[in-house]
Every structure is written in structure tokens, then in C-alpha cells.
Amino acid sequence: MRLLITLCSLLLIGGTSFAETNASPARFRNGKIVIAQSYCRMCIDARESCILRCNGSGLCIQRCNDDLEDCIEQNCRYRR
């Protein structure tokens, strides 16, 4: 059983070593680790914080959804 777990672990570690280097959100800049976030994810985070500020108001939530669509359209190359 330990041998099987060891082999699976080695395969997993070996497979991740061949992963694309740009796939990781962590970057090194000036000797510091910087966690990069995509523009699409920032749009979704902005919508979530907008909805939290709305306190259940329907028009406010609709405005948040409209802002999300605009943000995604501008930053994520998404077209309706």
C-alpha cells in the first residue's frame, strides 16, 4: 500500500513539473512573491462586493450584474 501511495505521489509531482509555467498565479518580482489575479476574476470579485453593499435591493443587484457584464466585455474579450 505504501508503495502504491509513493508511486502515485511521484506521478503527481512529475506531472505537475511539466505544467505550463504561466499557469501558476504566483510570480516573483523584485525578490517578492506576487499573486497575480486575472481581470476576469477581478470583475467577479467586484460584483460580489457590490452585491454585499446592496443589502438585497433588486435595482442595485441588477446594476451590479450590468457592471459585471460590462467589465467582462471590456477585460475578458467576451462578446454577447
C-alpha positions in Angstrom: 0.0 0.0 0.0 2.8 2.4 0.8 4.5 1.6 -2.5 1.3 2.4 -4.3 0.9 5.8 -2.5 4.6 6.6 -3.2 4.2 5.8 -6.9 1.1 7.9 -7.2 2.8 10.8 -5.4 5.8 10.6 -7.7 3.5 10.6 -10.8 1.6 13.6 -9.5 4.8 15.5 -8.7 6.3 14.6 -12.1 3.1 15.6 -13.9 3.0 19.0 -12.2 6.6 19.7 -13.1 5.6 19.6 -16.8 2.8 22.0 -16.3 3.0 25.4 -18.0 4.9 27.9 -16.0 2.4 30.6 -16.8 -0.4 28.6 -15.3 0.6 29.5 -11.8 -0.8 32.7 -10.4 2.4 33.3 -8.3 5.1 35.5 -9.8 8.4 36.7 -8.5 9.1 40.4 -8.8 11.9 42.2 -7.1 12.5 39.2 -4.9 8.9 39.1 -3.6 6.1 36.6 -4.4 3.2 38.4 -6.1 -0.1 36.6 -6.5 -1.5 37.6 -9.9 -5.2 37.8 -10.5 -6.9 37.8 -13.8 -9.0 40.7 -14.9 -12.0 38.4 -15.2 -11.6 37.3 -11.6 -11.3 40.9 -10.5 -14.6 41.6 -12.3 -16.3 38.8 -10.4 -14.8 39.9 -7.1 -16.1 43.4 -7.8 -19.6 42.1 -8.4 -19.6 40.1 -5.2 -18.5 43.1 -3.1 -21.1 45.2 -4.9 -23.9 42.8 -4.1 -22.8 42.7 -0.5 -23.2 46.5 -0.4 -26.7 46.3 -1.9 -28.4 44.8 1.1 -31.0 42.9 -1.0 -32.1 45.9 -3.2 -33.2 44.5 -6.6 -32.2 47.5 -8.7 -28.8 47.6 -7.0 -28.2 44.0 -7.7 -29.3 44.5 -11.3 -26.8 47.3 -11.6 -24.1 45.1 -10.2 -24.9 42.4 -12.8 -24.8 45.0 -15.6 -21.5 46.3 -14.3 -20.2 42.7 -14.3 -21.3 42.2 -17.9 -19.6 45.5 -19.0 -16.4 44.6 -17.1 -16.2 41.1 -18.6 -16.9 42.5 -22.1 -14.1 45.1 -21.8 -11.5 43.0 -19.9 -12.0 39.3 -20.9 -12.6 39.7 -24.6 -16.1 38.3 -24.1 -18.8 39.3 -26.5 -22.5 38.7 -26.1 
